[in-house]
Amino acid sequence: MKFKLSTSAVLILLGYFASISPASAWDAKAVEGRKAWLQYNCYSCHGMRASGAMGPRLAGEGEDVREAVLRGESGGMPSYKKYKITQQEMDNIATYLRTIDLTRPNATDPALNPNEPYFMHWWESGTPSQ
């Protein structure tokens, strides 16, 4: 059976699929966690996707990072207590870290990583653009 969609039907479908883009489906806490990750420069030691660099890999972690952030760790991790990082920001960062799936290599492709927020402009209000 073969059928043909009208131009208006195609436009309606395109509008629908655009409205359910991965950016709109991202968990709000994960988005705020990504913002904090960038704002506090966590990526400079742990990598843009928390895959590890000078600091250890944190992707997929979450709860275990709280104490290290507040207290610091020997070997280089400074305490962030002086930055007055809030409990909510810590919760959001933990949520963000749990969304990262390093088995999916291309973080910038929302089709491959629908749950992981990926953006660079933490200062944008709402959901930042990709």
C-alpha positions in Angstrom: 0.0 0.0 0.0 1.3 3.4 -1.0 0.2 6.8 0.3 1.3 10.3 -0.3 1.5 13.1 2.4 0.4 16.6 1.5 2.8 19.5 2.0 0.8 20.7 5.0 1.0 17.3 6.6 4.8 17.2 6.1 5.1 20.6 7.7 2.9 19.6 10.7 5.1 16.5 11.2 8.3 18.5 11.0 7.0 21.0 13.5 6.0 18.2 15.9 9.5 16.5 15.6 11.2 19.8 16.1 9.2 20.4 19.3 10.4 17.1 20.8 14.0 17.7 20.2 16.5 16.3 22.7 17.2 19.7 24.1 13.6 20.0 25.2 13.7 16.5 26.6 16.8 17.1 28.8 16.3 16.8 32.5 16.3 20.3 34.0 18.6 19.3 36.8 21.1 17.8 34.3 21.0 21.1 32.3 21.7 23.1 35.4 24.4 20.6 36.4 26.1 21.1 33.0 25.9 24.8 33.5 27.6 24.5 36.9 30.2 22.1 35.5 31.2 24.8 33.0 30.8 27.7 35.3 33.0 26.2 38.1 35.5 25.1 35.4 35.3 21.4 36.4 36.0 20.5 32.8 39.5 22.0 33.0 40.7 19.1 35.1 38.1 16.4 34.5 37.5 16.9 30.7 34.6 18.3 28.8 32.5 15.2 29.3 34.1 14.1 32.6 36.1 11.4 30.9 39.2 12.3 32.9 42.2 14.4 32.1 44.5 15.8 34.7 41.7 14.9 37.2 40.0 11.5 37.4 37.1 10.3 35.2 33.7 11.3 36.8 31.3 10.3 34.0 28.5 8.1 35.4 29.4 9.0 38.9 27.4 11.4 41.0 27.0 11.0 44.8 30.7 10.3 45.5 31.8 13.7 44.1 30.1 15.8 46.8 32.6 15.3 49.6 35.6 15.8 47.3 34.2 19.0 46.0 33.5 20.5 49.4 36.6 19.1 51.2 39.1 18.8 48.4 41.4 15.8 47.9 45.1 15.2 48.2 46.8 15.2 44.9 45.3 18.3 43.5 41.6 18.7 43.9 41.0 22.0 45.7 38.1 22.6 48.1 35.3 24.5 46.5 33.8 25.5 49.9 35.1 29.1 49.4 33.1 29.4 46.2 29.9 28.8 48.2 28.7 26.0 45.9 25.2 25.2 47.0 23.6 21.8 47.8 21.3 22.3 44.8 24.3 22.9 42.5 25.9 19.7 43.9 22.7 17.8 43.2 22.5 19.2 39.7 26.2 18.3 39.0 25.6 14.8 40.3 22.5 14.5 38.0 24.5 15.8 35.0 27.4 13.3 35.7 25.0 10.4 35.7 23.7 11.3 32.3 27.1 11.0 30.6 27.5 7.7 28.7 31.1 7.5 27.4 30.2 4.4 25.4 28.4 6.9 23.1 31.3 8.7 21.5 29.7 11.7 19.9 28.3 14.0 22.6 27.3 16.7 20.1 25.0 14.4 18.2 21.6 14.4 20.1 20.5 11.3 18.3 23.4 9.4 19.9 23.1 11.0 23.3 19.5 12.1 23.9 19.8 12.3 27.7 23.1 14.1 28.0 23.0 17.9 27.9 25.8 19.2 25.7 26.3 22.9 25.3 29.1 25.5 25.9 27.2 28.7 26.8 26.4 28.2 30.5 25.4 31.9 30.8 22.4 31.5 28.5 19.1 31.5 30.3 16.7 28.6 29.9 18.0 25.6 27.9 21.2 26.8 26.3 21.6 26.2 22.5 23.8 23.4 21.3 
